[in-house]
Amino acid sequence: MPQKGPAHQHCYQADAALRRTFQTLDITELNDDELRDLKDLILTEENDRMRNRTGRERSNNDVELF
């Protein structure tokens, strides 16, 4: 099929960046509060994954700061 495969990976990435979508989520449809909430969720998930990779356990008293 035309415009499919590894040769067009850069085309797909450029198109996805311009449309500002991830999977089925169109971030341009989010209001400012929803966008901030999404950013907070992503940062929390990244921090948790980093803790898991480094073997640090999170206690119930840990406060998420970013």
C-alpha beads as a LAMMPS data file, in Angstrom:
LAMMPS data file: protein, C-alpha beads

66 atoms
65 bonds

1 atom types
1 bond types

-500.0 500.0 xlo xhi
-500.0 500.0 ylo yhi
-500.0 500.0 zlo zhi

Masses

1 110.0

Atoms # bond

1 1 1 0.000 0.000 0.000
2 1 1 1.264 3.466 -0.706
3 1 1 2.330 5.615 2.230
4 1 1 2.654 2.679 4.611
5 1 1 5.688 1.092 6.204
6 1 1 9.008 2.213 7.671
7 1 1 9.809 4.613 4.850
8 1 1 6.841 6.711 5.898
9 1 1 7.409 6.601 9.666
10 1 1 8.553 10.236 9.621
11 1 1 5.375 11.203 7.726
12 1 1 3.231 9.558 10.396
13 1 1 5.152 11.212 13.231
14 1 1 4.905 14.651 11.615
15 1 1 1.183 14.210 10.967
16 1 1 0.509 13.026 14.531
17 1 1 2.447 15.980 15.972
18 1 1 0.530 18.470 13.864
19 1 1 -2.827 16.932 14.787
20 1 1 -1.780 16.763 18.469
21 1 1 -3.429 13.431 19.096
22 1 1 -2.285 10.410 21.043
23 1 1 -4.063 7.167 20.223
24 1 1 -7.700 8.301 20.361
25 1 1 -7.143 11.373 22.556
26 1 1 -7.268 14.726 20.755
27 1 1 -5.575 17.056 23.226
28 1 1 -6.800 20.139 21.358
29 1 1 -10.307 19.306 22.641
30 1 1 -9.241 19.527 26.301
31 1 1 -9.899 22.719 28.225
32 1 1 -7.065 24.273 30.234
33 1 1 -7.991 22.511 33.478
34 1 1 -8.243 19.122 31.777
35 1 1 -4.895 19.659 30.081
36 1 1 -3.258 20.515 33.430
37 1 1 -4.837 17.432 35.017
38 1 1 -3.515 15.255 32.190
39 1 1 -0.039 16.739 32.608
40 1 1 -0.145 16.039 36.361
41 1 1 -1.213 12.438 35.722
42 1 1 1.613 11.935 33.238
43 1 1 4.214 13.391 35.597
44 1 1 2.932 11.235 38.447
45 1 1 3.105 8.109 36.273
46 1 1 6.632 8.947 35.073
47 1 1 7.789 9.497 38.668
48 1 1 6.226 6.225 39.802
49 1 1 7.864 4.301 36.960
50 1 1 11.229 5.873 37.746
51 1 1 10.837 4.856 41.406
52 1 1 10.011 1.302 40.326
53 1 1 13.047 1.135 38.029
54 1 1 15.384 2.354 40.747
55 1 1 13.876 0.021 43.331
56 1 1 12.655 2.777 45.626
57 1 1 9.400 1.988 47.354
58 1 1 6.802 4.648 47.856
59 1 1 5.357 5.010 51.341
60 1 1 1.857 6.280 52.026
61 1 1 3.373 9.504 53.371
62 1 1 5.255 10.329 50.182
63 1 1 4.144 13.595 48.654
64 1 1 4.322 13.929 44.896
65 1 1 6.115 17.173 44.052
66 1 1 6.949 18.352 40.568

Bonds

1 1 1 2
2 1 2 3
3 1 3 4
4 1 4 5
5 1 5 6
6 1 6 7
7 1 7 8
8 1 8 9
9 1 9 10
10 1 10 11
11 1 11 12
12 1 12 13
13 1 13 14
14 1 14 15
15 1 15 16
16 1 16 17
17 1 17 18
18 1 18 19
19 1 19 20
20 1 20 21
21 1 21 22
22 1 22 23
23 1 23 24
24 1 24 25
25 1 25 26
26 1 26 27
27 1 27 28
28 1 28 29
29 1 29 30
30 1 30 31
31 1 31 32
32 1 32 33
33 1 33 34
34 1 34 35
35 1 35 36
36 1 36 37
37 1 37 38
38 1 38 39
39 1 39 40
40 1 40 41
41 1 41 42
42 1 42 43
43 1 43 44
44 1 44 45
45 1 45 46
46 1 46 47
47 1 47 48
48 1 48 49
49 1 49 50
50 1 50 51
51 1 51 52
52 1 52 53
53 1 53 54
54 1 54 55
55 1 55 56
56 1 56 57
57 1 57 58
58 1 58 59
59 1 59 60
60 1 60 61
61 1 61 62
62 1 62 63
63 1 63 64
64 1 64 65
65 1 65 66
